[in-house]
Amino acid sequence: MSSSCAAVFPVLLVFSSIIALSSAQWLTLSGKEPVVIARAGFSGMYPDSSILAYKEALNTSVPDVVVWCDVQLTKDGAGICHPYLWLQNSTDITQLFPDRGNTYVVNGMNMIGWFTIDFTLNDLKSVRLYRVIESRSPRFDGVYPVLTVQEMVQQVKPPGLWLNMEHDQFFSQHNLSMTGFINSTSRNVSISYISSPEVNFLTNISPQFNGTQTKLIFRFLEQDAVEPSTGQTYTNLLKNLTFIKTFASGILVPKAYIWPVNSGNYLQPSTSIVLDAHQIGLEIYAADFINDITISYNYSYDPLAEALQYIDNGYFSVDGLLTDFPITPSEAIGCFVQINTGSSRQVTPLVISSNGSSGDYPSCTDLAYTKAIQDGADVIDCPVQMSKDGIPFCFPSINLIEGSTIIQSPFSNRSTTIPELMPGNAIFSFSLTWSEVQSLRPQISNPYPDFELYRNPAAKNAGKFVSLLDFLNLAKNDSSLRVLLRIQNAPYLAKNQGLSVIDAVLDVLSRVGYSNETATKVMIQSTNSSVLIKIKESSNYELVYEIDETIGDALNSTVELIKSFAGAVVVSKNSVLPMNSYFLTARTNTVAKLQAFNLLVYVKVFSNEFVSSALDAYADATVEINTFFKGVGVDGLITDFPKTSARYKKNRCLGLKDPPAYMRPSEPGVLLGRIPPPALPPPQAPLPSLVDSDVAEPPFPAVTASVPPPPPGPGTTATPATPPSGSQPRLSIPGFISNLPVLLASLLLVL
């Protein structure tokens, strides 16, 4: 993704897309692929350190995944897997033992809580685990017990085990020995890694593990935190990696140590820490990979892009990634490394932009369309609106409030209410001339503000709106690119505003050179069957019918009716894989029925933000795409982020007969079936079938005379009456088309 200016992008991002790793060599210290470390199991989905979290990590990851256990000691010296010294934020301990809270000094600070050292293992056998992050699903809470290290190993049998040993000094102050626990555990449990943020602990156990397969890893905490053994900050310790090398074989650092972000949450140039560590023979692992939080805007809310930045940037690779969502680095390592802009891709599914790359730039602007082309969209789309003076242009809605800052403009007084189009006040496209529309500032879409997920703030008002003529001339520069024109509200505009969208669109297509001989490069979409029937009478373009209802099937007669005027259909994601409380419930018959009649099926809208998909996608847009393509077989993906879908088409795992676990489509109902009955969401009614009356419409109305325009408001000038349909003035190609090479060059900085 990008900001509005190149300065926010680190230089290395430019090269990460054009410099590939050697196919025979990783840039890790060992030259082998990085390790996937599942923090507390698949803790992004299930309560941390629960048996289900650990087992799911094995089910969805690379075969040699390493599972992470934060070891805490109980009052009687047992070692349990639990993320914190205290239990109140992640278990039901306060309900079971309401009077057992305590206050202790931890790392120099007084802390109040229910601490593991105040409970025996027998006490904790009745405790049940809860999610750590409140925003995650609560439906698996209160089911799974606390596990000892030995229980976890026996029940899960992990390929690799990473024990993280923190607070050794604290436990020692309370006559509990983490060193003793490690010594006894290592006799009967194979431990791959032992990490700690305390120098003394690793120094003390180092002799025991010399010459063994167990690697000791020094964990760096926040840079200004103080390491208790030496009294130094972790920033100071970072300056002396040769000292760390005396007792450890590697280091574990927060990801921001490697790729810092600025106050605006944009990436800064990478530090030299990976190369510095490798130069002296230290492995380096990166932590804090979490899919369901806000990550740097450079990644466009795509956690797979973030993982690739650390392992496939052409300069270095970390030796492992510590993650709450092990499926994401697994697919990165197994399917997506060494993919660049020149990589070949599968023919299907079609990647169709939604208002251009509207996840990165304001919808329907020159920047959004240029970015969509650069990112590999097969089809770019233009939702066609009409100006007062009869100029067709691209804009996401007939309401100019939805995509511009018109409310802050001199035209804010042109709002009106037209219930036939939408409820409430709006400023409609036909209330402004094209020159007035051009004067508006774009406004980036933010579909998930309630979750504080905002798109590319540095470019929130970047770019310029384009006419349909601009759009088609831009698309024509790429011989492989197709266009999709979405005709909206055409019957109303013809009947009530004297504006013929159909005539305007066909006229501009003809003038640009998209004649019937090149009709296969043009797709025209509408929710109105009358519009498509009208267009079919005089042209040979590919017609796409958009079903605006959520359906679970369609009558044969209804599909036959659609087939009579369209060759493809657009449906919503919920019409294909409906969900209940963010869980996929079933696979409908919608796609199978439409495809049985040789209709192509395009699905909308795919976004990168994790709240846009079901929990079955594991907060990973690529998992969702894979589920709809490999699991359902859709023909096209309509997306705000074309780069994510275009990259998916190039991944090496697509052609495998037996794909790895991390590239198998999600099965609807599987996660839902793991929820205990008391926590299940209420059942939903079956989705309706599409019937003939949902599709059939009266014939397209004749274009009537334009209604008189309203008087100009303050600060505006009167505009000429709308010209008759079909007599729109011819437009010259705007300046941004002639400057297209400059635009493309500037966008090379975009991930």
TIFITI-236217 format. One line per 2 residues: their letters; for each residue x, y, z of C-alpha. Coordinates in Angstrom, 1 decimal. Layout:
<pts>
a	X/Y/Z | ...
</pts>
This chain:
<pts>
ms	0.0/0.0/0.0 | 1.1/3.6/-0.1
ss	0.8/7.0/1.2 | 0.3/10.1/-1.0
ca	4.0/10.8/-1.2 | 7.0/8.6/-1.7
av	8.8/9.9/1.3 | 6.8/7.6/3.7
fp	8.2/4.5/2.1 | 11.5/2.8/3.1
vl	13.9/2.4/0.2 | 14.0/-1.4/0.7
lv	10.3/-1.7/-0.2 | 11.1/-0.6/-3.8
fs	13.5/-3.5/-4.2 | 11.5/-6.1/-2.3
si	9.2/-6.6/-5.3 | 11.9/-6.9/-7.9
ia	14.8/-8.8/-6.1 | 14.0/-12.4/-5.4
ls	15.8/-14.8/-3.1 | 17.8/-17.5/-4.7
sa	15.6/-20.6/-5.2 | 18.3/-22.7/-3.5
qw	19.1/-20.5/-0.6 | 17.2/-18.6/2.1
lt	18.8/-15.5/3.6 | 18.5/-16.9/7.1
ls	21.6/-17.7/9.1 | 21.4/-21.4/8.3
gk	20.2/-21.0/4.7 | 17.1/-23.0/5.6
ep	13.5/-21.7/5.6 | 12.4/-19.7/8.6
vv	10.7/-21.3/11.6 | 7.0/-20.7/12.3
ia	6.5/-20.3/16.0 | 2.9/-20.6/17.2
ra	2.6/-18.4/20.3 | 0.5/-20.3/22.8
gf	-0.8/-22.4/19.9 | -3.2/-20.8/17.5
sg	-3.9/-18.1/20.1 | -5.4/-15.7/17.6
my	-8.5/-18.0/17.5 | -8.7/-19.8/20.7
pd	-7.8/-19.1/24.4 | -4.0/-18.9/24.8
ss	-2.3/-22.1/25.7 | -5.5/-24.2/25.4
il	-5.4/-27.7/24.0 | -7.6/-26.6/21.1
ay	-5.2/-23.7/20.3 | -2.2/-26.0/20.3
ke	-3.8/-28.7/18.1 | -5.2/-26.1/15.7
al	-1.6/-24.8/15.3 | -0.5/-28.2/14.1
nt	-3.6/-28.6/11.8 | -3.0/-25.3/9.9
sv	0.8/-24.8/9.8 | 4.0/-26.0/8.2
pd	4.8/-29.6/9.2 | 7.7/-28.5/11.5
vv	5.8/-25.8/13.3 | 7.2/-25.0/16.7
vw	4.7/-24.4/19.5 | 5.4/-21.8/22.2
cd	4.7/-22.2/25.9 | 5.1/-19.4/28.4
vq	6.1/-21.3/31.5 | 4.7/-20.1/34.9
lt	5.4/-21.9/38.1 | 2.7/-22.9/40.6
kd	3.0/-22.8/44.4 | 4.1/-26.4/44.4
ga	6.6/-26.0/41.6 | 4.7/-27.3/38.6
gi	5.2/-25.7/35.3 | 2.1/-24.6/33.4
ch	1.6/-23.0/30.0 | 0.1/-19.6/30.6
py	1.0/-16.2/29.1 | 1.2/-14.3/32.4
lw	2.3/-14.5/36.0 | -1.3/-13.5/36.9
lq	-4.4/-15.4/36.0 | -7.3/-12.9/36.4
ns	-7.3/-11.6/32.8 | -7.3/-15.0/31.0
td	-9.1/-17.5/33.3 | -12.2/-17.7/35.6
it	-9.9/-17.7/38.7 | -11.6/-14.8/40.3
ql	-15.0/-16.6/40.2 | -13.5/-19.7/41.8
fp	-11.2/-18.1/44.3 | -12.6/-14.6/44.8
dr	-10.5/-13.9/48.0 | -7.1/-15.2/46.8
gn	-5.8/-12.0/45.1 | -2.5/-10.6/46.2
ty	0.1/-7.8/45.7 | 3.7/-8.5/44.6
vv	6.6/-6.5/43.3 | 7.3/-7.5/39.7
ng	10.2/-5.9/38.0 | 10.2/-3.1/40.5
mn	6.5/-2.4/40.3 | 3.6/-3.2/42.6
mi	1.1/-5.5/40.9 | -2.3/-6.7/42.1
gw	-3.7/-9.9/40.9 | -4.2/-13.6/41.2
ft	-0.7/-15.0/40.8 | 0.2/-18.6/39.9
id	2.6/-18.8/42.9 | -0.4/-18.6/45.2
ft	-2.1/-21.7/43.8 | -1.2/-25.4/43.7
ln	-1.5/-27.4/40.5 | -4.5/-29.1/42.1
dl	-6.2/-25.7/42.7 | -5.7/-24.8/39.0
ks	-7.2/-28.0/37.7 | -10.7/-26.5/38.1
vr	-9.7/-23.3/36.3 | -10.8/-22.7/32.7
ly	-9.1/-20.5/30.1 | -10.5/-17.3/28.5
rv	-9.3/-15.2/25.6 | -6.6/-12.7/26.3
ie	-7.7/-10.0/23.8 | -11.3/-8.9/24.5
sr	-12.1/-8.2/20.8 | -11.7/-11.9/19.9
sp	-14.6/-14.3/19.9 | -15.8/-15.2/23.4
rf	-17.5/-18.4/22.2 | -14.6/-20.7/23.2
dg	-14.1/-19.2/26.7 | -14.5/-21.2/29.8
vy	-14.2/-24.6/28.2 | -10.5/-25.7/28.3
pv	-8.3/-26.3/31.3 | -4.9/-25.0/32.2
lt	-2.2/-27.4/30.9 | 1.1/-28.4/32.4
vq	4.1/-28.5/30.0 | 4.1/-32.2/30.2
em	0.4/-32.5/29.5 | 0.6/-30.3/26.5
vq	3.5/-32.3/25.1 | 1.8/-35.6/25.7
qv	-1.5/-34.5/24.2 | -0.2/-32.4/21.3
kp	3.1/-34.1/20.4 | 4.4/-30.9/18.8
pg	7.2/-31.2/16.1 | 9.1/-28.5/18.0
lw	8.8/-27.1/21.5 | 9.7/-23.5/22.6
ln	9.7/-22.8/26.3 | 9.7/-19.1/27.2
me	11.0/-18.6/30.7 | 10.3/-15.2/32.1
hd	10.4/-13.8/35.7 | 13.1/-16.1/36.9
qf	14.2/-13.5/39.4 | 10.6/-13.1/40.7
fs	10.1/-16.9/41.1 | 13.5/-17.1/42.9
qh	12.4/-14.5/45.4 | 9.5/-16.9/46.3
nl	11.6/-20.0/46.6 | 10.7/-21.4/43.2
sm	13.4/-22.4/40.7 | 12.9/-22.1/36.9
tg	16.4/-23.5/36.5 | 15.4/-26.6/38.5
fi	12.2/-26.9/36.4 | 14.2/-26.7/33.1
ns	16.8/-29.2/34.4 | 14.1/-31.8/35.4
ts	11.9/-31.2/32.3 | 14.7/-31.6/29.8
rn	15.3/-35.1/31.0 | 12.0/-36.4/29.6
vs	10.8/-33.7/27.2 | 12.6/-32.7/23.9
is	13.0/-28.9/24.0 | 13.9/-27.2/20.8
yi	14.2/-23.7/22.1 | 14.5/-22.0/25.5
ss	14.1/-18.2/25.6 | 14.3/-15.7/28.4
pe	14.7/-11.9/28.7 | 17.0/-12.4/31.7
vn	20.7/-12.7/31.2 | 21.4/-14.6/34.5
fl	18.9/-17.3/33.8 | 20.3/-18.2/30.4
tn	23.9/-17.9/31.7 | 23.1/-20.4/34.5
is	21.5/-23.0/32.2 | 24.0/-22.6/29.3
pq	26.5/-25.2/30.4 | 23.7/-27.8/30.6
fn	22.7/-27.4/27.0 | 26.2/-27.0/25.4
gt	26.4/-29.6/22.6 | 22.7/-30.4/22.6
qt	20.0/-29.7/20.0 | 18.3/-27.2/22.3
kl	18.9/-23.5/21.3 | 19.1/-20.8/24.0
if	17.5/-17.5/22.8 | 17.8/-14.1/24.5
rf	14.5/-12.3/24.3 | 14.5/-8.5/24.0
le	11.6/-6.7/25.5 | 10.6/-3.0/24.9
qd	13.7/-0.9/24.2 | 13.4/1.2/27.3
av	12.7/-1.7/29.6 | 15.4/-2.7/32.1
ep	16.9/-6.2/32.1 | 16.9/-7.2/35.7
st	20.2/-9.1/35.8 | 22.4/-6.3/34.4
gq	20.3/-3.2/35.1 | 20.8/-2.2/31.5
ty	18.0/-1.2/29.1 | 17.4/-3.6/26.2
tn	18.5/-0.8/23.9 | 22.0/-0.8/25.5
ll	22.2/-4.6/25.4 | 21.4/-4.5/21.7
kn	24.6/-2.6/21.1 | 26.6/-5.5/22.5
lt	25.5/-8.6/20.6 | 28.9/-10.2/21.0
fi	28.1/-10.4/24.7 | 24.7/-12.1/24.0
kt	26.6/-14.6/21.9 | 28.5/-15.8/24.9
fa	25.4/-17.5/26.4 | 22.8/-17.7/23.5
sg	22.7/-18.9/20.0 | 20.0/-16.4/18.9
il	17.9/-13.4/19.8 | 14.1/-12.8/19.7
vp	13.1/-9.2/19.1 | 9.8/-7.3/18.6
ka	9.3/-6.8/14.9 | 9.6/-3.0/15.3
yi	13.3/-3.6/16.1 | 13.7/-4.6/12.5
wp	11.1/-2.5/10.6 | 10.3/0.6/12.8
vn	7.2/2.6/12.2 | 6.8/6.3/12.6
sg	4.1/8.1/14.6 | 1.7/7.9/11.7
ny	2.1/4.1/11.6 | 4.1/4.0/8.3
lq	7.2/1.9/7.9 | 10.6/3.5/8.2
ps	13.8/2.1/6.6 | 14.9/-1.2/8.2
ts	17.6/-1.3/10.8 | 20.7/-3.4/10.5
iv	19.9/-5.7/13.4 | 19.3/-8.8/11.2
ld	22.5/-8.4/9.3 | 24.4/-7.5/12.5
ah	23.2/-10.7/14.3 | 23.9/-12.9/11.3
qi	27.4/-11.5/10.9 | 28.4/-12.7/14.3
gl	26.6/-16.0/14.0 | 23.4/-15.2/16.0
ei	20.0/-16.3/14.7 | 17.3/-13.7/15.0
ya	13.6/-14.3/15.4 | 10.9/-11.6/15.2
ad	7.9/-11.4/17.5 | 4.4/-9.7/17.6
fi	2.9/-11.0/14.4 | -0.8/-10.7/15.0
nd	-3.5/-10.6/12.3 | -6.3/-9.0/14.2
it	-4.7/-5.7/15.2 | -3.8/-2.6/13.2
is	-0.5/-3.2/11.4 | 1.5/-0.6/9.4
yn	-0.5/1.1/6.7 | 2.1/0.0/4.2
ys	0.8/-3.5/4.4 | -2.8/-2.5/3.4
yd	-4.1/-4.6/6.4 | -2.6/-7.7/4.8
pl	-0.8/-9.8/7.3 | 0.7/-12.0/4.6
ae	2.4/-9.0/3.1 | 3.8/-8.2/6.5
al	5.2/-11.7/7.0 | 6.8/-11.6/3.5
qy	8.5/-8.3/4.3 | 10.5/-10.1/7.0
id	11.5/-13.2/5.1 | 11.5/-12.2/1.4
ng	12.7/-8.7/1.0 | 15.8/-9.5/-1.1
yf	18.3/-8.4/1.6 | 17.7/-10.6/4.6
sv	15.4/-13.0/6.3 | 14.7/-13.5/9.9
dg	15.2/-17.0/11.2 | 11.7/-17.4/12.5
ll	8.4/-15.6/13.1 | 6.5/-15.7/16.5
td	2.8/-15.4/15.7 | -0.7/-15.7/17.1
fp	-1.8/-16.9/13.6 | 0.6/-19.6/12.4
it	-1.3/-20.2/9.2 | -0.2/-16.8/7.8
ps	3.6/-17.3/7.9 | 3.1/-20.9/6.9
ea	1.5/-19.9/3.7 | 4.1/-17.2/3.2
ig	6.9/-19.6/3.5 | 5.3/-22.5/1.6
cf	3.5/-20.7/-1.2 | 4.3/-17.1/-1.7
vq	8.1/-16.4/-1.4 | 9.9/-15.3/-4.5
in	6.7/-14.0/-6.2 | 7.2/-10.8/-8.0
tg	5.5/-8.7/-10.6 | 6.9/-10.8/-13.4
ss	5.7/-14.1/-12.0 | 3.2/-16.0/-14.1
rq	-0.4/-16.4/-12.8 | -3.4/-18.6/-13.3
vt	-6.1/-17.6/-15.7 | -8.8/-17.6/-13.1
pl	-10.3/-16.2/-10.9 | -10.6/-12.8/-12.5
vi	-9.5/-10.0/-10.2 | -12.0/-7.2/-10.5
ss	-11.3/-3.9/-8.7 | -14.0/-2.3/-6.6
ng	-13.7/1.4/-7.4 | -10.1/0.9/-8.3
ss	-7.7/0.1/-5.5 | -10.1/1.8/-3.1
gd	-8.4/0.2/0.0 | -5.3/2.3/-0.7
yp	-6.6/5.5/-2.4 | -9.9/7.3/-2.5
sc	-12.5/5.5/-4.7 | -12.6/6.1/-8.4
td	-9.6/8.5/-8.6 | -6.8/8.4/-11.0
la	-4.5/7.1/-8.2 | -6.9/4.3/-7.3
yt	-7.1/3.1/-10.9 | -3.4/3.4/-11.6
ka	-2.7/1.5/-8.5 | -5.2/-1.2/-9.5
iq	-3.5/-1.7/-12.8 | 0.0/-1.8/-11.2
dg	-1.3/-4.3/-8.6 | -2.4/-6.8/-11.3
ad	-6.1/-6.3/-11.6 | -7.6/-8.1/-14.6
vi	-10.6/-5.8/-14.7 | -10.9/-2.2/-13.5
dc	-14.4/-0.9/-12.7 | -16.1/2.4/-13.1
pv	-19.5/3.0/-11.3 | -20.9/5.5/-13.8
qm	-22.7/8.6/-12.5 | -24.1/11.5/-14.5
sk	-23.4/15.2/-14.0 | -25.9/17.9/-14.4
dg	-24.4/18.7/-17.8 | -24.6/15.1/-19.0
ip	-21.0/14.0/-18.5 | -20.6/10.4/-17.4
fc	-17.9/10.0/-14.7 | -16.7/7.4/-12.2
fp	-17.8/7.8/-8.7 | -18.7/5.1/-6.0
si	-22.3/6.4/-5.4 | -24.9/8.7/-6.9
nl	-24.6/10.6/-3.6 | -21.4/12.7/-3.8
ie	-21.2/12.8/0.0 | -20.1/9.1/-0.2
gs	-16.6/9.6/-1.5 | -15.8/13.3/-1.5
ti	-15.5/16.2/0.9 | -18.5/18.0/-0.7
iq	-20.0/18.7/2.7 | -17.0/21.1/3.3
sp	-17.4/22.6/-0.2 | -19.4/25.6/-1.5
fs	-21.9/23.0/-2.9 | -23.0/21.7/0.5
nr	-26.3/23.6/0.2 | -27.4/21.4/-2.8
st	-28.6/18.6/-0.6 | -32.0/17.2/-1.2
ti	-34.1/14.1/-0.4 | -35.2/11.7/-3.1
pe	-36.7/8.6/-1.4 | -36.7/6.7/-4.7
lm	-32.9/6.8/-4.7 | -32.0/6.6/-1.0
pg	-33.3/7.6/2.4 | -32.2/10.9/4.0
na	-30.5/13.9/2.5 | -27.9/13.5/-0.3
if	-26.1/15.7/-2.8 | -26.7/13.9/-6.0
sf	-24.3/13.7/-8.9 | -26.8/15.4/-11.3
sl	-26.9/18.4/-9.0 | -23.4/19.4/-10.1
tw	-21.7/20.0/-13.4 | -18.7/18.0/-14.3
se	-16.4/20.9/-13.8 | -17.9/21.4/-10.3
vq	-17.3/17.7/-9.6 | -13.7/18.0/-10.6
sl	-13.2/20.7/-8.1 | -14.2/18.3/-5.2
rp	-11.6/16.7/-3.0 | -11.8/12.9/-2.8
qi	-12.4/11.2/0.5 | -11.0/7.6/1.1
sn	-13.6/5.1/2.2 | -13.4/3.8/5.7
py	-15.9/1.0/6.0 | -14.9/-0.1/9.5
pd	-14.5/3.0/11.6 | -16.2/1.3/14.6
fe	-13.2/-0.9/14.8 | -10.8/2.0/14.4
ly	-9.5/0.5/11.1 | -8.7/3.5/8.9
rn	-7.3/3.3/5.4 | -4.1/5.0/4.3
pa	-4.6/8.3/6.2 | -1.6/9.9/4.4
ak	-3.6/9.6/1.1 | -7.1/10.1/2.4
na	-7.8/13.0/0.1 | -5.3/12.2/-2.7
gk	-6.0/11.9/-6.4 | -8.6/13.3/-8.9
fv	-11.9/12.1/-10.1 | -12.1/10.9/-13.7
sl	-14.7/11.0/-16.4 | -15.7/7.9/-18.2
ld	-13.6/9.1/-21.1 | -10.6/9.5/-18.8
fl	-11.1/6.0/-17.4 | -11.4/4.3/-20.8
nl	-8.3/6.0/-22.2 | -6.4/4.9/-19.1
ak	-7.5/1.3/-19.5 | -6.8/1.2/-23.2
nd	-3.1/1.8/-22.5 | -2.9/-1.8/-21.2
ss	-3.8/-4.3/-23.9 | -4.5/-7.1/-21.5
lr	-6.8/-5.0/-19.2 | -10.6/-5.3/-19.3
vl	-13.1/-2.8/-18.0 | -16.3/-3.1/-16.1
lr	-18.8/-0.3/-16.2 | -21.4/-0.3/-13.5
iq	-24.6/1.4/-14.6 | -26.6/2.6/-11.6
na	-30.0/4.2/-11.2 | -30.5/4.4/-15.0
py	-34.3/4.1/-15.0 | -34.7/6.9/-12.5
la	-32.3/9.2/-14.4 | -34.0/8.6/-17.7
kn	-37.5/9.2/-16.4 | -36.9/12.0/-13.9
qg	-33.7/13.8/-14.9 | -33.7/13.5/-18.6
ls	-30.3/11.8/-18.5 | -29.6/8.6/-20.5
vi	-26.8/6.8/-18.9 | -27.0/4.0/-21.4
da	-26.6/6.3/-24.4 | -23.8/8.2/-22.7
vl	-21.9/5.0/-21.9 | -22.3/3.5/-25.4
dv	-21.3/6.8/-27.0 | -18.1/7.1/-25.0
ls	-17.2/3.5/-25.6 | -17.6/4.0/-29.3
rv	-15.5/7.2/-29.4 | -12.6/5.6/-27.4
gy	-12.6/2.6/-29.8 | -14.3/-0.1/-27.7
sn	-16.5/-1.2/-30.6 | -18.3/-4.5/-30.9
et	-15.1/-5.9/-32.4 | -13.5/-5.4/-29.0
at	-16.6/-6.0/-26.9 | -15.0/-8.9/-25.0
kv	-12.8/-6.3/-23.2 | -15.8/-4.5/-21.9
mi	-18.2/-5.7/-19.2 | -21.4/-3.7/-18.3
qs	-23.0/-4.5/-15.0 | -26.3/-3.4/-13.5
tn	-28.8/-4.5/-10.9 | -31.6/-3.6/-13.4
ss	-32.5/-6.3/-15.9 | -34.2/-3.7/-18.0
vl	-30.9/-1.9/-18.4 | -29.0/-4.9/-19.6
ik	-31.9/-5.9/-22.0 | -31.8/-2.4/-23.4
ik	-28.0/-2.5/-24.0 | -28.2/-6.0/-25.5
es	-30.5/-4.7/-28.2 | -27.7/-2.5/-29.7
sn	-24.3/-3.9/-28.6 | -22.3/-7.1/-28.0
ye	-20.6/-6.3/-24.7 | -20.4/-8.8/-21.9
lv	-23.4/-8.1/-19.7 | -23.2/-8.8/-16.0
ye	-26.3/-9.0/-13.8 | -25.8/-8.0/-10.1
id	-28.2/-9.7/-7.7 | -28.6/-7.2/-4.8
et	-30.6/-9.7/-2.6 | -28.9/-12.2/-0.4
ig	-29.9/-15.6/-1.7 | -29.2/-19.3/-1.1
da	-30.4/-20.7/-4.4 | -32.3/-19.7/-7.5
ln	-35.2/-21.2/-9.4 | -34.2/-22.8/-12.7
st	-36.7/-20.5/-14.5 | -35.1/-17.5/-12.9
ve	-31.6/-18.5/-13.9 | -32.9/-19.1/-17.5
li	-34.3/-15.5/-17.4 | -31.0/-14.1/-16.3
ks	-29.2/-16.2/-19.0 | -31.4/-14.5/-21.7
fa	-29.7/-11.2/-21.1 | -26.5/-11.7/-19.2
ga	-23.4/-14.0/-19.3 | -22.3/-13.4/-15.7
vv	-23.7/-12.7/-12.3 | -22.4/-10.8/-9.3
vs	-23.5/-12.0/-5.9 | -22.5/-11.1/-2.3
kn	-20.2/-13.2/-0.2 | -23.1/-14.1/2.1
sv	-25.0/-15.5/-0.8 | -22.2/-18.1/-1.3
lp	-20.9/-18.7/2.3 | -23.4/-17.2/4.8
mn	-22.2/-16.6/8.3 | -23.7/-16.3/11.7
sy	-22.0/-14.2/14.3 | -18.8/-14.2/12.1
fl	-18.8/-18.0/11.7 | -19.4/-19.7/8.4
ta	-22.5/-21.8/8.6 | -22.9/-23.6/5.2
rt	-22.2/-23.5/1.5 | -25.3/-22.4/-0.5
nt	-26.3/-23.7/-3.8 | -26.0/-20.3/-5.4
va	-22.7/-20.7/-7.3 | -23.4/-24.3/-8.4
kl	-26.8/-23.4/-9.7 | -25.7/-20.3/-11.7
qa	-22.6/-22.1/-13.1 | -24.8/-25.1/-14.1
fn	-26.4/-22.7/-16.6 | -23.0/-21.6/-17.9
ll	-23.1/-18.3/-16.1 | -19.9/-16.9/-14.7
vy	-20.1/-16.0/-11.0 | -18.3/-13.0/-9.6
vk	-18.4/-12.4/-5.8 | -18.2/-9.1/-3.9
vf	-16.6/-7.5/-2.0 | -13.2/-8.8/-0.7
sn	-11.4/-6.6/1.7 | -8.2/-7.0/3.7
ef	-9.4/-5.8/7.0 | -9.9/-8.8/9.3
vs	-13.4/-7.7/10.4 | -14.6/-8.0/6.7
sa	-14.5/-11.8/6.8 | -15.7/-14.7/8.8
ld	-13.5/-16.0/11.7 | -13.0/-19.1/9.6
ay	-10.6/-17.1/7.5 | -8.3/-16.6/10.5
ad	-8.1/-12.8/10.0 | -6.2/-13.5/6.8
at	-7.5/-12.2/3.4 | -5.6/-14.8/1.5
ve	-7.3/-17.6/3.5 | -10.7/-16.2/2.6
in	-9.8/-15.8/-1.1 | -8.6/-19.4/-1.2
tf	-11.8/-20.6/0.4 | -14.0/-18.9/-2.2
fk	-11.9/-20.0/-5.1 | -10.6/-23.5/-4.2
gv	-13.5/-24.3/-1.9 | -16.4/-23.0/-4.0
gv	-15.0/-22.3/-7.4 | -16.1/-18.7/-8.0
dg	-15.0/-17.2/-11.3 | -14.1/-13.7/-10.2
li	-13.2/-11.7/-7.0 | -14.4/-8.1/-6.7
td	-12.0/-6.5/-4.3 | -10.9/-3.2/-2.7
fp	-7.3/-4.5/-2.6 | -6.5/-6.0/-6.1
kt	-2.9/-6.7/-5.1 | -3.9/-9.4/-2.5
sa	-6.0/-11.3/-5.0 | -3.6/-10.9/-7.9
ry	-0.8/-12.2/-5.7 | -2.9/-15.2/-4.7
kk	-3.2/-16.2/-8.4 | 0.6/-16.5/-8.6
nr	1.2/-18.7/-5.5 | 3.0/-22.0/-6.0
cl	0.5/-24.1/-4.1 | -2.4/-23.6/-6.5
gl	-1.4/-26.4/-8.8 | -0.9/-29.0/-6.1
kd	-3.3/-32.0/-6.1 | -2.8/-32.3/-2.3
pp	-2.3/-28.8/-1.0 | -0.6/-28.3/2.3
ay	-2.7/-27.7/5.4 | -2.3/-24.0/5.4
mr	-3.7/-23.7/1.8 | -6.8/-25.9/2.2
ps	-10.1/-24.0/2.0 | -12.0/-23.4/5.2
ep	-14.9/-25.8/5.6 | -18.2/-24.0/6.7
gv	-19.5/-25.2/10.0 | -16.2/-26.6/11.3
ll	-15.5/-23.7/13.7 | -19.1/-23.4/14.6
gr	-19.2/-27.1/15.5 | -16.4/-26.5/18.1
ip	-18.4/-24.0/20.1 | -20.0/-25.6/23.2
pp	-23.8/-25.7/22.9 | -24.5/-23.0/25.5
al	-22.4/-20.5/23.6 | -23.8/-21.2/20.1
pp	-25.3/-18.2/18.4 | -29.1/-18.4/17.7
pq	-29.9/-20.3/14.5 | -30.7/-18.3/11.4
ap	-33.6/-18.7/8.9 | -32.6/-20.3/5.6
lp	-31.7/-17.9/2.8 | -34.4/-17.4/0.2
sl	-34.2/-18.5/-3.4 | -34.1/-16.0/-6.2
vd	-37.4/-16.1/-8.1 | -38.6/-14.6/-11.4
sd	-40.3/-11.6/-9.8 | -36.9/-10.6/-8.3
va	-35.4/-10.3/-11.8 | -38.2/-9.3/-14.2
ep	-38.8/-5.6/-14.7 | -40.9/-3.3/-16.9
pf	-39.2/-2.2/-20.1 | -36.6/0.5/-19.8
pa	-38.4/3.9/-19.7 | -38.0/6.5/-22.4
vt	-35.8/9.5/-21.6 | -38.0/12.4/-20.7
as	-37.3/16.1/-20.7 | -35.1/17.3/-17.9
vp	-36.7/18.9/-14.8 | -35.6/22.5/-14.3
pp	-32.5/22.7/-12.1 | -32.8/24.2/-8.7
pp	-31.6/27.9/-8.3 | -27.9/28.2/-7.5
gp	-27.0/28.5/-3.9 | -24.6/31.1/-2.4
gt	-21.2/31.0/-3.8 | -22.2/29.2/-7.0
ta	-23.1/30.3/-10.5 | -25.9/29.2/-12.7
tp	-25.1/26.3/-15.0 | -26.5/25.6/-18.5
at	-29.4/23.3/-18.8 | -28.7/19.6/-19.3
pp	-28.0/19.0/-23.0 | -30.3/16.4/-24.7
sg	-29.4/12.8/-24.4 | -26.7/11.7/-26.8
sq	-25.4/15.3/-27.4 | -22.8/15.4/-24.6
pr	-19.8/17.5/-25.6 | -16.8/15.6/-26.6
ls	-14.1/15.7/-23.9 | -10.4/16.1/-24.4
ip	-8.0/13.6/-22.7 | -7.2/15.2/-19.4
gf	-3.7/16.0/-18.2 | -3.4/13.0/-15.9
is	-3.5/10.6/-18.9 | -0.6/12.4/-20.6
nl	1.3/12.2/-17.3 | 0.6/8.5/-16.8
pv	4.3/7.5/-16.9 | 5.0/9.9/-14.0
ll	2.1/8.4/-12.0 | 3.3/4.9/-12.6
as	6.9/5.8/-11.7 | 5.8/7.4/-8.5
ll	3.7/4.3/-7.6 | 6.7/2.0/-7.8
lv	7.2/2.8/-4.2 | 3.9/1.0/-3.4
l	4.1/-2.5/-1.9
</pts>
